[in-house]
Structure formats: C-alpha cells, structure tokens
Amino acid sequence: MNGPLVTIVLPTYNGSRYLRQSLDSCLAQTYTNFELLIVNDCSTDNTAVIAAEYVAKDARVRLINNTVNKRLPASLNTGFDEGKGAYFTWTSDDNYYAPDALERMVKIMQEKPEVDLVYCDYIQIDDDNREVGIMRFNDINQSIITWEGCGACFLYKKEVHLRNKGYNVSAFMIEDYDFFLRAFMHSKFYYLPEYNVYYYRVHAASLTGTMSTAVQDLQKIVVEKQLPTLVQHISKRDEMLYYRKFAVFYAIFKENQPKMKFYLQKLYRMSPKQAFIALAYITFRKAKGAIVIPFSFAFALLKIMLSGGKDGK
C-alpha cells in the first residue's frame, strides 16, 4: 500500500528485554513507507547497542540519544520534532504491532480525509507473550464518559501534534490521555473497534500497573482543568454526568465539601433530578462511615435549591 510517510517514535529507557520484539514488529509492517525514530532516554542497559544494530540494518531507523534523562513526554516531543512524516504515532519498547497495523489505520485516514486521528483496541499480553485479555476503548464520538482514552494503537495527522503544541511535559504518566483530550477539542476522531492490531504488555513494572490509582486521579485533574472548554464539544448528557462524577469524587474520595457543592450546583441547574440522584448516592456511601455527614450534604443541597442553583462559595 502506497501512501504518506508515517513517523513512528519509540521512546525507551532500559527497555532492552523486549526492545527487539517491538522493533521487529515495526520493521515487519505491510505498510512500508515509514520512519522509525528510537529515542533512548539515557538507558544504562544495552538498549543503545540494540538500537544501533537496527539503525545499521535498516535505513528507515534513526537513533536519538538524549544527553539527559527527559522522561516520556519530553522524549516524545524530541522524537516528533525530528519527524518528517505526514502521520504520527508512537509505540513502547515492551509492546508490539500486528504486521498490518499501520496499513489498517492509514487506510482509514486515506478513505476518510475528514478524520484527523484513528485509534484501535488492543490485545493484552503477559511477560511471556500469552494473551490475557482485550482492552476496548469505546467511541469518544458517542460518549466521552465511557471513552477509555485512545490506548496504545493510534495514528494522527502531523497537524494534530502541531495544534496541540506537542505533549505536555508536566503530564508525566498521563501524557497520552492529556494529549488526546486536548486534541479532541480541535480534531476529528475515528474509533476502529478492532483489537488484533496491537499487543500491549501488562506487567508489574509498568507505570500504569504500579500507580493505577494515582493515574486515575491525575486523569480527573486533567479533565477538570479542561472542563470549561470541553463542555462546548460534548453532549448535555455527558456534561451532566461529568458534574455528577466530580460531585461524587470530591464528596466521597476527597472529602472536599466546597468542590462537591460547586458541582452539585452546576448539576442542579441542568437537572434537579440528577442532583438528587448524586446526593442520594453520596449519602448512601457516606452513611457507611459516619451518619452525621450526610445531613450536612443534604443541607448543602437544600441551600442550592433555595438559591435556585446559583453559584456560591
């Protein structure tokens, strides 16, 4: 299949254990018009040696050695700054592509020129390459509430990267989620519900595995930061569900009553019924720990009702 040049960035730090498998899967692509930029982030194992071998045997492969450890988001920016492709993507040193992964995604982009980004599901594997599950990400165009991100198999136009001004270096651990959330507000996404295009390794050493709770909290912070703009691009139903989600989050998990009240107020203005549902759930959860707390929440909602749902401090 002929088509535009694809830039694949592969950031790696001490990734020698699975690096060859990841690199081999890139070089085995049926879509051959790509460049592969390996960004070695000051690895102390033999990652650089392995990368150099692939540079020597395939002209499409280039190696960038960071002089200081930049971590993932900055390494991605370093790689894409050198990229020459019309389409961008990146992969990890412990995951690998199916041979026709790029071909399938490029085909969507070529057949649907209005699409800026395509993303897929993936197969989960263990340390021994055994398939252990399937991760489905859902269609962001149908509902952002049920969307699980763009996963690890995606392709987007270079313009998406430029409009986003790259990856947010302060969003370590959620740099991809942050990038795609910001991109959604200016670019057209396409969900390809196929999973046998990419193999994602689930193991104890992965950041998402060791810090899953922290990652989930950071994702909420990212969404909350973008929420005033995001609500202009989503359905009213999803907007209400976000307000309900944040009211519950701050009441139950953070015990932050001012924040809880702030989102209940927004929810009440859109739907008193949904505000009562949220309060009932908060009351039920809080009642397990302390009976007196739910009454303060009920009183807070009563004040919201009496004020007509106006914002308050």
Secondary structure, 3 states (H helix, E strand, C coil): CCCCCEEEEEEECCCHHHHHHHHHHHHCCCCCCEEEEEEECCCCCCHHHHHHHHHHHCCCEEEEECCCCCCHHHHHHHHHHHCCCCEEEECCCCCEECCCHHHHHHHHHHHCCCCCEEEECEEEECCCCCEEEEECCCCCCCCCCCCCCCCCCEEEEHHHHHHHCCCCCCCCCCHHHHHHHHHHCCCCEEEECCCCCEEEECCCCCHHHHCHHHHHHHHHHHHHHHHHHHCCCCCHHHHHHHHHHHHHHHHHHCCCHHHHHHHHHHHHHHCHHHHHHHHHHHHHHHHCCCCHHHHHHHHHHHHHHHCCCCCCC
